[in-house]
């Protein structure tokens, strides 16, 4: 299932997930590599993980998703320490999707990423 959902992700979503899982780069390194900011890395990671999980998030929680994704990755983007019940559900779904992605063996990083990295 991860393979088929991963194939349906947009290019940046696949790139961010692969770099988070395989490169050892933090948000700053990935941001520099992809030409975006750290918050953009978090936003893309959150969106990709929720797609992998097949979860829709309440509109009120969408602004918190980058900070929630950053928690998973050991990054700090600020924000509240506690999450509402809906955000907490989204965080757990993203954690489960991240664990499933990391357990899946996607093979090598795409050539264009390996060359830039």
N, C-alpha and C positions, 0 to 999 in steps of 0.2 A: 504494500500500500504506500509506503514512504516513497518508493521510486516513482510511482505514477503521479502522486501529488507533487513531488519535487519537480518532475518534468513539466507540470502545468504552471509552476511559479514563473514570475517575470524574471528576466536576467539578473537585475540587481538583487532580488530576493535570494536566488540560488547562489549568487556570488557571496553575499554577506553570510549566509548560513555555512557555506563551504569554508570561508575564511575563518569564521569563529570556531568551527570544529577542527580545522586542519592546520591553520597557519601559526597559531600561538600569538598572533597579533591581537592587541587590545583594540578598543574603539578608535583610539587616536591613529594607530597604524593603518587600520582598515579605512578610516576616513581619508587619510592622506592618499592611500593607494587608489581609492575610488573617486577622489575629488569631491567629497561631501564632508559635512561636519559630523561630530560625534553623535549629536541628536538625530541626524539622518540615519546613521548606522543603527541606532536603537529603534527608530521608527520602522525601518525596513525589517529588522530582526523580528520585531513584534508582529508585524503584518504577516511575514512568512511563517512564523511559528503558529499563528492562529489559523492560517490556511492549512498547514499540515494537520492541525488538530481538528479542523472542520468546525470551528467555533466562531459564532457571531458574538460581538460584544455590544453591550448597551451603549448608545451614543454618548451618554454622560461620562462613560469611562474611557472613551477613545483618547482623550488628551493625556491620560495617565499611562497609556501603553508603552511609550518609550522608556519611562522611568521603571516600569515593571520589567521590561526586557533587560534593562541595564542591571537590575538586581540579579537576574539569572546569570549574567556574564561577569559579575563582580565589579561592575562599573558604578560610578556615582554620578547621577545627573541631577541630584537634589530632589526635593519634593517630600511629601509626607511619608512618615515611616509606616503608617497603617493604611490599609486599603479597605474600601467598602466591600460588602459581600460579593458584589458583581465583579469588582476588580480582583478580588482574591480568587474567584473562580477562573478568571482570565489568566491570572498568574499561574495557577496550577495547571491549566491547559497548556500554556506555553512551556512550562517546565517539563511536562510529559512529552510534548512534541519535540523539545530539544533533546531529551534523553533518547527518544526513539530515533531521531535523526542521527545522533552520535553513535548509536548502536548499529545503524545501517551502514554498510560500507559502500559509499558512492564511488570509490575508486580515486584516482588522482584528481587534483584540482584541474579545472579547465586550463588548456594551454595558455590562453591569453592572460589568465591570472598568474600562472606560474612565471610567465615572462616578466610581468610587472612586479611581482613579489621578489 
